[in-house]
Amino acid sequence: MLDLTYEAPKPRVIAGVKHDWELVIGMEIHAQVASNSKLFSCASTQVGAEPNSNVAFVDAAMPGMLPVINEFCVEQAVRTGLGLKAQINLRSAFDRKNYFYPDLPQGYQISQLYHPIVGEGEVLVELSPGVARLVRVERIHLEQDAGKSIHDMDPTMSFVDLNRTGVALMEIVSRPDIRGPEEAAAYVVKLRQILRYLGTCDGNMQNGNLRADVNVSVCRVGQYEKYQASQDFSYLGTRCEIKNMNSMKFIQLAIDFEARRQIAILEDGGTVTQETRLYDPDKNETRSMRSKEEAHDYRYFPCPDLLPLEIEQAWVDDIAASMPELPDAKKARFMGDFGLTDYDANVLTADLESAGFFEAVAQGRDGKQAANWVINELFGRLNKEGKSIVDSPVSTAQLGGVLDLIAKGTITGKMAKDLFEIIWNEGGDPAEVASARGMQQVTDTGAIEAALDALIAANPDQVEKARVNAKLAGWFTGQVLKSTGGKANPAVVNAMVAQKLGL
C-alpha cells in the first residue's frame, strides 16, 4: 500500500470586505455506464449515430411499453461501488422523478432516491506527494439519461435527439468534504481514473459521458466545524448548484466565481437563493438557470413498472473476485518493484494504457531507466504530435530493444535517441537498424588510445591545465567523442583520459 499521510480538510478561506469566509463543495458526478445497450431497453448506446436512430419503443415512451432492467448495467454499478470501497445494497428500488423536458418523452426519469444500489464509500485524493485526503461518497444510484435538445440548427426551431434517452447513468454523490477549487478538480480526476481502470465508464468528458454538478456554498470561519460536530447542514450556508460541468479548468473557475458572488451578496446584507446555475466560460461567470427543486417538487414515488432489485451476495463476491488492480495499488507496486519516484509512478499510472506500456517495457530491465524513456522520450514526442499512447508508432518491443542495446553497451545514450527517432519515423527492429546504419559504440581501446595519444601530443598546454584542474580533463573526452562521431564509449574514454593524465 501507499505510504500516505492523511490530512484533515483544510478550508479555502476567501477574504471578503467585512469577514473571512470558508468554501464548502459537494459534487454529483454523472458517469455514463460503459454498456452496449441502455438501462431499460436493448437500444444501442453508440456515440455519433444518426439522430433518433438508437431509440427503442420504451425509450420513446410508446403506450404499453415496459422497462426491463439491464443486468450488465447493474453489475457495472456494483463494480464501481466495490472500487470505491462502498457498501453494496443487496436490495434497492427504482423511483419515478417527475418533471418535464422536451427531450424526456415519458415525462419522468427512472432513478433511485430512497433505496440506491450503492451506499457510503470513499475516494482517496492525493493532493501532493505522500499527502492525501478522503472524500466521502454518500451513495451511487442508477438512473436513465434524458435526450438532447438542439437549438443551433435552425434560427426558428429546436430539434430533439432521443439517442441518449434511457442510457444508463451512475450518479455518484459526495459529501460536502471538498474545500477548494483545486481539490474539486483533483477529486474528479481521481474518480475518473478509478472508473476507467474499472471499465465502468470511459470518462469521456467531451462527449458528456462524465459530467459534474457542483454544489457551492460559503460559511463564516468556524461554521464547518459546527457542521461536522452536529451534521446540521444549516451551518454550511445556502448552496447553489452549477450544472453540467465537463472541464477541470472550468470547474475551478466556476467555483471561484460562484463563491465570490455569494460572499458579495451576503456582505451586502442579502440572502443567497438556492438555485441551479450554469457557467458561461466566455464571460467567466455563473448565471441563474432555475430555482433549485427539492425532492418533493419532483413527486418521487416507487416506479410501478419495476420490482425492487434484489441481488445475491455470492454474485457480488464473484464481481469482487474479478476486480482489476486499481490506481493506488498499481502505483504502490510500481514504486516497490521498479524503484520509481512518487512523481514517475503517478505519471505512469494516470491511465491503464500508459501503465501497461511501461510495465511491458520495464519487464526484466532497469525500471528507472524504462520510466525515464517512457516519460521523457516517448510521452514527450506523443504530446508534441498530439498522439495518445495507443497511437504510438514505437511499440513496447521496439523501445525495449533500444534499452537492451544501451544495457549491452552497443550504443550510447546519444545514439539511442537517434535510433529512437529512426524507429519513430521508419519502424524496424532496433538491433537491425543500429547494425545497418553503423550505430555501434566504439569499444576498441586501441583506437581510442591512439586518438587520445594524438590529442595529448598536440595539446601540451591543455594537458597542464587539466592536471591543475581535473574538471578540464573533460575537454579531452569531448574531443575523442567528436573524432569518433560520438561512437566511443564515454566511460572507457573517461577512464583512459584519467590514466593518461595521471589524475
Secondary structure by P-SEA (a helix, b strand, c coil): ccbbbbbcccccccccccbbbbbbbbbbbbbcccccccccccccccccccccccccccccccccbbbbbcaaaaaaaaaaaaaacbbbbcccccccbbbbbcccccccccccccccccccbbbbbbccccbbbbbbbcbbbbbbbbbbbbccccccbbbbbccccccbbbbbbbccccccaaaaaaaaaaaaaaaaaacccccccccccbbbbbbbbbbccaaaaaaaaccccccccbbbbbcccccaaaaaaaaaaaaaaaaaaaaacccccbbbbbbbccccccccccccccccccccccccccccbbbbaaaaaaaaaaccccaaaaaaaaaaaccccaaaaaaaaccaaaaaaaaaaaccccaaaaaaaacccaaaaaaaaccccccccccaaaaaaaaaaaaaccccaaaaaaaaaaaacccccaaaaaaaaccccccaaaaaaaaaaaaaaacaaaaaaaaacccccaaaaaaaaaaacccccaaaaaaaaaaaacc
